[in-house]
Amino acid sequence: MAETPTYRELEKKIAALEAELDSLREKEISQERNRIFGRVAHEFNNLMMVIQGNISIMLHDTDTDDPFHERLKNMERYIRSGTRLTEKLLNVVEKSTDSEGKAFSVSSLPDERELARPPGGARRGMDIYRQASPETHRVLLVDDEALILDVGAQMLAKIGLDVITAENGAGAVELYKRERGTIDLVILDLIMPGIDGIDTYHLLKDIDPGVKVLISSGYRKDQRVETFLTEPNTGFIKKPFSLAHLSDEVRKLLRSPS
């Protein structure tokens, strides 16, 4: 017959269980902290996208010899500094999450080449686009942030595109069904509640196998995005992006064969 555990042995087992519970609680707290940090970084990137978009529009409408032109270029440099702060925050989250053995896709800096474009870069981007595509194309812009829909639509209109918008993946799918044959390109936010950008893409592809889709996100390309990019007529653009960069990516997809 097994011996009855002594009080001390029971006490040790209870202490071990308490330690395990505390460890679980700490893990849950860490996961919740990482989730909150990731969400804050996501919102911060969206804010930077709105600011960058408005600056790009103003730069497009401002001559290089205008005294405000250089101030606007300085603001782009401040955006770069802001995204670096986000990167530092998320590096801490990434290290913490990696130590727990889990993958975590975090926001990355915008392309240095994009933010460092010389004065007039946006105008050249527009010229390149118009030379390649003098006719008007229709674009469906999808994002769950109203401010990004607003500035994004303005940026696309500056390029010379006809723009319609949807605030989520489900709405985008329904709109695409109704307007099938009139939409030349879909720009999809990657991180959205409900149906995210990748899942929305697959639903759109079921409707139209030749659909052209540009995924937009401030997050690093994870495996799902890498797989998405192996599909024809697909592209990826990082937030925050300038008018010239947007023009370049749109031009690439619109010029690709359907």
N, C-alpha and C positions, 0 to 999 in steps of 0.2 A: 504494500500500500504506500502510496506517495505520502511523504511527510507533509504535515500542514505547515504552510508558510508562516514564519514568525512575523511579528508586527514590524520588525526592522526590514525584513524582505519585502513585505507589502508596501512599506513606506518608500523603499527604493523603487519599486515598480511604479508607484503613484508619481514619484518625482520624475521618473523617466518619461511617463506619459505627459506630465505637465511640461517638461522640456520640449517634447515633440510637438505639443499643442502650441507652445510659445514660438517654436521654429516655424510652424505652419502659419501662425498669425503674422510673424515677421515677413514671411514669404508673400503672404497675401497683401500686406501693407506695401511691400516693395513693388509688387505687380501693379497695385493701384496707383502708387506714386509714379511708376513708369508710364502707366496709361494716361495719367493727368499731364505729365510732362510732355508726352507725345501729342496730346490734344492741344496743349498750349502752343507747342511748336507749329502744329498744323494751322492754328488760327493766326499765329504770328506771320507765317508764310503767306497766308491769304491777305493779311493786312499789307505786307510788303508788295504783293501782287497788285493790289488796288493802287497803292502809291506809285509803283513803277509804271503801271498802265497809264495813269494820269500824266505822269512826267513825260512818258513817251509821246503822248498825244500833244502835249504842249511843245515839246521839242520839235515835233513834226511841223507845227504851225509857227515856229519861231525861227527867224533868220539867224545864221551863225554870227552875224555882227551885232545882233540885239544884245544889250547889256544883261538881259535875264538869261540868255542862253547858257553862259558859263555857270550861273547859279543853279540852273536845272541840271547841268552835268555834275555839279557838286552834290546835288541831292541824290543822284544815281550812285555816287560813291558812298554816301551815307547808307543807302540801301544795302550796299555790299557789306558795310560794317555791321548792319543789323542782322543780316543773314549769317554772318560769322558768329554772332552771339548765339543765334539759334543752333548753329552747328556745335558750339562748345557745350551747350546744354544737352543736346542729344547724344553727344559723344559719351557723356556721363551715363545717360540712360542705356546706351548701347553696351557699354562695358559692364554695367550692372546686370543687364539682361543676359549677356553672353555668359556671365559667371553662373547664371542659373540654368544654362544649357538651352536657351531658347533664342530663336532668331527674332530680330526686330528690325524692321525697315524704318530708317529715319530720314529726316529731311537733309538735303545736301545743298551746298552753295550753288548759286546760279553759275552758269558757264562764264569764266573769266573773260573769254573772248567776246561774249555778248555784252557784258557790262562795260567793257573797255573799248567799245566801238568809237571811232573818232567822230567829231561833230559832223552832222549831216548824214550819219549812217542810216537813220530811219528813212530819210528821203531817198537814199540810194536803194534801200530795200523796196520801197514803193515803186521806184522806176523799174527795178528788175522784175517785180511781179507784173506790172502793167505791160511791159514788153513781152513777157511770156504768155500772159492771159489778158488780152484786151477786152474780152467779153466779160459780162458779169456772171459770177457764180453765186450759188446760194449755200450758206453754211448754217448748220444747226449747232448752236453752242449750248452745252449742258453743264451746269454747276449748281450745287445746292446753296451757294452763297450769292445772295441777291446783288451785293456790291460788285462781285467778280463778273456776274452776268452783265451788269450795267457797263462796267469799264471794258470788259472783253468785247461786247457788242460794238462799243464805240471804236475800239481799236480795229476790229474787222471792217467796220464801215469806212474807216480812214484808208484801209487798203483798197477799198473799192468793191467790197462784197455785200451781198444782200444777206441779212442775218435774221434768223429766228432763234428763239431760246426755249429751253426747258429746264426746270429746277430740280429734276431727279431722273433717274434711269427709267422708271416706269413711264413717266411723262414723255421722255425722249422716244421710247419705243412706240407709243401710241401716235405721237406726232409724225414719226417717220412712216408709219403705216399709212396715215392719212395723206401725207405729202410725198409718198413714194414716187420717184421719177423726177422730182423737182429739187432734191437736195444733193449737192455735189460732194459735200464733206461734212463730217461730224467731228466736233471737238468735245471730248469727254473728260470731265474731272475724274481722277482715279478714285479718290476717297469720297464716297457719298453714302448716306444712310440708305438702308434698303438694298437696292441693286447697285453695286459699285460699277466703276467704269469698265472693267474687264468683262463682267457678266453682262452688262448692257451691250457691249460690243458683240458678244456671241448671239444675243437675242436679235440685234440688228442684222447680223450676218445670216441668220435664219430667214429673215425677210428678204434680204438682198445680198447674195454671196459676193457681189462686187463692191460693197460699201467701203468708202474710204474714211478711216478713223485716225484722228490724232489724239493720243492720250496726254492729258495735262496734269502735272502734279509737282509738288515740292518734295516728294519722297523719292528716295533712291529706287532705282529699278530693281524690283525683287524678281524671283523666278517666274512668277505669273506674267509680269510685264515683259521679261526677256522672251518667254514663249510667245506672247502676243506679237512681239516685233518680228517673229519669224513668218508671220502671216503676210500675204500680199496686201498692198495699199494701207499700210499702217505706219505710224510714226509716234514719237514721244517728244514732249517739250517740257522743260523744267520751269516751275514758277520760282521766283518772279521772272518774267521774260519781257523783253522790249518789243516795240513795234516792228523793228527791223528783223529780229529773230523770228517773231511770229510770221512775218511776211515770207521769210525764207522757208520755214517749215510748211506753210500752207502751199506755197508755190511748188515745192517738191511733190506733195501728194496730188495736187490738182493736175500736174503735168504727167504723173505716172499713168500708164495704161490701165483701164478698168478691167 
